Amino acid sequence: VVRDNMEDELRCPVCKQLFNNPVLLPCYHTLCLNCAVHLQQSASSAHQPTSQPPSETSDTAQSTEGASADYQEVDKLSILSETDSGVVCNSRPNSYVGTPNMQGLLFPPLATSALSLACPVCQKVVYFDENGAHNLPKYRAMQNIVDKYGELKNLTLKCQLCAEQPGQDATVLCEQCEVLYCDSCRENCHPPRGPLAKHTLLEPLAGKASLRTRGKTKDLQCAEHEDEPLSMYCMVCKVPVCAICLHDTRHTSHDVQAINTMCKAQKTELSQNLQQLSERARSTTEFIQRLKSMTDKLNENCVEFEEVVISQCDALIEAIEARKQQLLEYIRQDKEIKVRVLKEQVATCTCKLQHTTGLLQFCIEALKETDSAAFLQVGSMLINRVANVDITWHKDMTASPRVSSQCDLTLDDKSVARAIDQLNFIQMKPPSAPSIIPEECSAENNSVTVAWQPPPTSYVEGYVLELDDGSGGEFREVYCGKETICTVDGLHFNSMYNARVKAFNSTGEGEYSELIGLQTAEVAWFTFDPCLGGPDLSFSEDNCSVSCEGYEHRVALGSVGFSRGVHYWEFTVDRYDADTDPSFGVARIDCIKDQMLGKDDKGWSMYIDKQRSWFMHANIHDQRSEGGIQPGSTVGVLLDLDRHQLSFYVNEEPQGPIAFQDLYGVFYPAVSVNRGVSVTLHTALDPPSESDDT
């Protein structure tokens, strides 16, 4: 029987029935009052939880024996000190005792402790005075929920005193005893005479409603101070208190709040937690539905796959049957050849035998000739003829058959049998789509890193990573291999790249993963690349400064090439104490490195001295401009590949007009220096504004 989902929360862990007069233990587990009374025992007795089987109880006792012994003394000391200071202890080991603010619950267990109760769920122990489990607070919210649930489900209330559980249907409820009785138990346990005659017996549902009404009125009053309403809530003891309780030594130094405010706050917090939990439950429900739909889809796929397997096996059987007919036909042909050979041999032997028999008979008749002259006339001839036949007999007649009577063939079926034994399933379909891991994907400078997870149920031999062109264009393959993380360098700056990945195996390529967008840096950060520079150059440890020891110009290139976007960088002139002209600009990666930048057709530069500058490309000088450099000066290079032009700045001011136009391709930042010149590169700078250019 499928019970309501909430019903498990409403059942007592001991009697397994719906809670009746539920009470709340200090560990926040719940029991029926009647079950708690039956479980309590003398405080001096060792506690063995009754809700566990004997074997489980013994195992629990063995596993907690050492822990209880270790904590026993130190726990008592800490409890005593906390009791003196008014601090409430909210967590304890297995020697747990109840909180001190529950009336009749002793904290710690002293010599005056009369009764104790071990929680059947968590095994923690609570100690009582002589009133025992009746000291436990009634779990009013639980009782109200159980009553509403019973009314909603039209459940019949059961007698609480029947020996067998569940008991018989209850017929009355005593308003004073707060106990449900069946007719039999009422006659035996609640006779209508003596002191019990004054008790009010009500119909069960009406009695429950009366108890709820009376309980609400009673619950609003303080249990220790009559007629005092519960208006505050102690945050330390976690109990409602009245105004008089606030002056009690137990609550003087405690944090207290208005009870309505605390109730609203906790309801709000619970609602928020429930919202999160409900979202998880909703997601789980959707997941269950997805699993169920997968089950249906699995059944359909299995039926289709069975048909495919049957078809393939039938095809194999047909192929074996066809091969069998070919082999049988070969056997028949072999038999016909052998029969033909044997017949030819029989005919040859028969012919030879006939000639020999005729010669024998003729010779025998010749021997009967009585005329000596007549015999001698043919005697020599017959002797020679018989001798020749005898001599050539083994040549004309073989003593063995030319072919065997057996089939000299053996069917080699071992390899086929092994193949049949090895006939098995392999990955039938291409793998499913991998999953991108967003938290492990990143973009730095002009490179992006993409990480993904393998498809959980597919056999994968490798992956293909694809990126678009940074402008929403077509995708291109940038990686193919077995790794599940890849970093792609040399991309455009200030571009949004979309990445996707697919898996493949021997059967084909799977579907693409979901797209992930990665934004490269808006401005370029780079250094000099010593591997790309000319000879005799000296670089700083961070590859941001360069100088030259020789008199000849040497070209140093940056570590990043640009083919799109607007980029700006500057050089600071650290040393300039020679009569030379350093050259700044851009170049192709294969420019000539042992001469001034701009001498060949793969460099575009501005070379400058202390008074003036010139633009140079392919060894052609142009656009002389006044204004030079000195130590401390800055030279800026503005490469605008959106407009395909190159401009220069000196000390943040434009140096001449636009230097070069119609620039297409990949360009590397470049500078050429010689002896007496040292410069430092500064990158990741914002381009000058349009107003600065004008």
Secondary structure by P-SEA (a helix, b strand, c coil): ccccccccccccccccccccccccccccccccaaaaaaaccccccccccccccaaaaaaaaaaaaaaaaaaaaaaaaaaaaaaaaccccccccccccccccccccccccccccccccccccccbbbbbccccccccccaaaaaaaaaaaaaaabbbbbbcccccccccccccccccccccccaaaaaccccccccccccccccaaaaaaaaaaaaaaaaaccccccccccccccccccccccccccccccccccccccaaaaaaaaaaaaaaaaaaaaaaaaaaaaaaaaaaaaaaaaaaaaaaaaaaaaaaaaaaaaaaaaaaaaaaaaaaaaaaaaaaaaaaaaaaaaaaaaaaaaaaaaaaaaaacccaaaaaacaaaaaaaaaaaaaaccccccccccccccccccccaaaaaaaaaaccccccccccbbbbbcccccccccbbbbbbbccccccccbbbbbbccccccbbbbcccccccbbbbccccccbbbbbbbbbbcccbbbbbccbbbbbcccbbbbccccccccccccccccccbbbbcccbbbbbbccccccccbbbbbbbbccccccbbbbbbbbcccccccccccccccccccccccccbbbbccccccccccccccccbbbbbbbcccccbbbbbcccccccccccccccccccccccccccbbbbbbcccccccccccc
